[in-house]
Amino acid sequence: MPKSVIVIDDDEDTVRLFCEFLEENDINVIGNGFDGVTAVKLFKKTNPDVVLIDLNMPNGSGFYAIKKIQEINPEARIIAVTADGSFTTEEKLEKLNIPLIQKPFKMDQIISIIKN
């Protein structure tokens, strides 16, 4: 059974490319959005297997969404996809047990993480 995913990033081109590539690799994209508030709403509505989320976004950052999603479901699988590779960001994500994929990323890496 294909994994279900929601894709959240404030860059519309990134979201579109992600969705197309994931669908081509038998991963079911069940929602997408462009900010943290939408991420939380979509998570509540769809309960996906995986959330792919950018960190730096308007109207609720990725960290805001991660916190809210983990309050809803502490076992939620969330993957941060961001260009922010600062030590502080990496440290915060590590404490939250969230894997980090740096932009620019390799799609094969993302597919591998989602499917495993």
N, C-alpha and C positions, 0 to 999 in steps of 0.2 A: 504494500500500500504506500503510495507516495506521501512524503512529508508535506505538511501544510506550513506555510510561511507568510508572515506579513513583513513588508518592506517599508521602512520609514527613513526618509532623508529629505532635507529641504531643497535639494537639487532635483528638479523634475526629470532631467535627462538621466541622472544616476538611477532614479527609481524605475524609469522606463526600461533602461538597459538591464538592470538587475532582474526585473520581472520577466523580460523576454528570455534572458539566459537561463534563469531558473526553470521556467516552463519547458524550455528546450531540453532540459536535463531531468525531466520527470519529477519536478518539485512543484507542488500545487500552491501557487500564490493566491491566497484567499483575501488579501487586502493590501492596500498601500496608503501612505499618507506622507505629509510633509512637515509635521511638527510633533512635539512630545505629547500634547493634549490629545491629538488624534490617535497617536500610538496607544494610549491607555484605553480610549473608547473602542478602538478596533480589537484590542486584546480581549476586553470584556465581552465583546460581541462575537468574536470568532474562535477564541481559545486555540490559537495555532500551536503547532509543535515547536516552532522556532520563530523568534523575533529578530530581524536584522535591523539595527538601528544606528543612525548617525548620532554623534554626541552634541555637536554645535548646531543648534537649530533655534529659530524663533518660536515663541508661544509654547514654552515648555521644552527644555533641553532634553537631550538623551538621558542625562542623569536623573532628571525629574521623572521621565517615563519609566526608567529602570526601577527606581524606588517604588513608584506606584504599582507597577506590574508585579514586583516581588511581594508587595503587601497583599495583592490579590491572590497570587500563587507563588509561594517561595520556591517551588520547583521549576518555575518557568525557564525554558532555554532561551537565553538572550545572547546575541553576538553583537558586539560593538564594531562598527565599521567607520573609521574616522581618519582624518589626516593629522589629528592631534596626537602626536607620539611623545608628549612630554612625560617626564618621570611622574609628575603628580597625577596625570590622567591614568597612566599605567598602574600606579599604586592604588588609586580609587577602584579601578576595575578589578584588580586582583582581590581586594578586600570583599568585593561584591560577587566574586567567583564568576566574572564575565570575561570570556575570551575576547581578545582585541585583534582585529585585522586592520592593518595599516593601509590607507589609500596612498598611492594607487595600489590596487590589490590584484591578485590573480584569481579569476573566477573558479579555477579548479580547486583552489584552496578552500573557498567558501562552500562549494559543492561537497567536498570531502568532510568538512566539519558538520554540515547540515545532515548528511546521510549517516554519520556515525554517532 
